[in-house]
Amino acid sequence: MTTIKHVLLAFIRGISRSRVSYAGALIVTAVFPFLFGMVLLDAAGMVTNPYFGGVLYLGLAPLFVVGLVMVFVGLFLLRGRKEMGLLTQEYLLEQLSDDLRFRRVQKLILLGVVLTGVNLFVIGLLSYSGYHYMESNAFCGKFCHSVMEPEYTAYQRSPHSRVQCVECHIGSGASWFVKSKLSGTRQLVAILAKTYSRPIETPVRNLRPARETCEECHRPQLFHGDKLVVRNHFQPDKDNTDAKTVLLVKIGSAGDRAVSPNGIHWHVAYENQITYRTTDRERETIPEVTLHRKDGSTVVFRSSDAKKQLAGGVVETRTMDCLDCHNRPTHIYLSANNALDERMLKGEIPTDLPFIKAQALKVVKPAYATKAEGLAKIAEGLRTWYRVNQPEQPAEKVEKAIRGVQAAYADYVWPRMNIQWGTYTSHLGHTEDTGCFRCHDGDHTSDSGETISGDCDTCHTLLAMDDPDPAILKTLNGE
């Protein structure tokens, strides 16, 4: 009579007679205790280190599954087949065709079902947990620490810091998930081989179309009206004068809230579709722009040197979307001037310390070889200058200023990744690069004589420019 004992003995003998099964059994036995314990710790949220999840879901879990597969492959496909005669189709049919024999193997069937269920549960749990780990911000930003640290740091201080990385970089839909994972595999190989780009190239070309992701939260049809913007710029003079620029930005409308699209968001109205041809990967040079109107007509605008530019080759023909202006909506890198203004506005750099803006600009702008060297040179430069030129200034105030300047530098400069001031610029406006003037330069003209306007008032009204005491703000404050 065949019993569970006989089946188990045959199972064990089969494993021992197959080197593949034997190796798989050793792997499963060695990995399981660590895997089980780490899964419990992760489920309880007791460990937050991103490398813990990497070891668990990218190391131990696949190794455990490989071990299970090796056990069964060795038993049924390689050596050991003879020892598994008790589990062949003929044996099972013989046992199941007789009621008496069926009752005898009920325990065997139950054991098989339980073991299969346990294996499927474990594999499913590991797969599900591994999937969510690879979708987490910790995996995206911290696992490849040396490569992604600059982008993760920028993400954490951005307006989208509470939006998961995958919401923008993948979005919804199975096809884009597969594309992103294939791209991620290529990037992982590049990281292991240390062949990744330094700095990371932009724009990123394998992103889901921006309108499909951005408009999950931002609905341009409901944009309307104007927005008052006040920008503080501390001048490099003795008093670090806070000169303000006041703008009335014409947010405008992409439809719904107006008779016709207008203002800045006219570009993304469904009544208009804009395509353009660019001759460089950064999309800085745009010699040709085409407007597709709702009635089906088109107007082509070309710059005066378009023929020469296009003769050199077209890198990309693209339909304009959110990212053509908001090219750094999350991974924002400020200029040295604006980064220091930000810290001064927050009070991290004392504005009552004479000449601090001018001296800070001098010490942060050089391209230091390493971040450590940069931080040291910033401290040394400021301490020396104030000791020689402003010895009456309190040491604690100078040290506070040093910490603030160092923080501004550390946030935006990453020599290890070849990221210096100005490496990444924003097309939102025209203060850091050509931005709007890539098209709105007054030089793009159609065959019929229409011109893409370069008039400043198209997008905003300038109410004050670098004014320490703007009259418009007094009026708005009721003074």
Secondary structure, 3 states (H helix, E strand, C coil): CCCHHHHHHHHHHHHHHCHHHHHHHHHHHHHHHHHHHHHHHHHCCCCCCHHHHHHHHHHHHHHHHHHHHHHHHHHHCCCCCHHHHHHCHHHHHHHHCCHHHHHHCHHHHHHHHHHHHHHHHHHHHHHHHHHHHHCCHHHHHHHCHHHHHHHHHHHHCCCCCCCCHHHHHCCCCHHHHHHHHHHHHHHHHHHHHCCCCCCCCCCCCCCCCHHHHHCCCCCHHHCCCCEEEEEEEECCCCCCCEEEEEEEECCCECCCCCCCCECHHHHHCCCCEEEEEECCCCCCCCCEEEEECCCCCEEEEECCCHHHHHHCCCCEEEECCHHHCCCCCCCCCCCHHHHHHHHHHCCCCCCCCCCHHHHHHHHHCCCCCCHHHHHHHHHHHHHHHHHHHCCCCCHHHHHHHHHHHHHHHHHHCEHHHCECCCCCCCCCCCCCCCHHHHCCCCCCECCCCCECCCCHHHCEEEEEEEECCCHHHHHHCCC
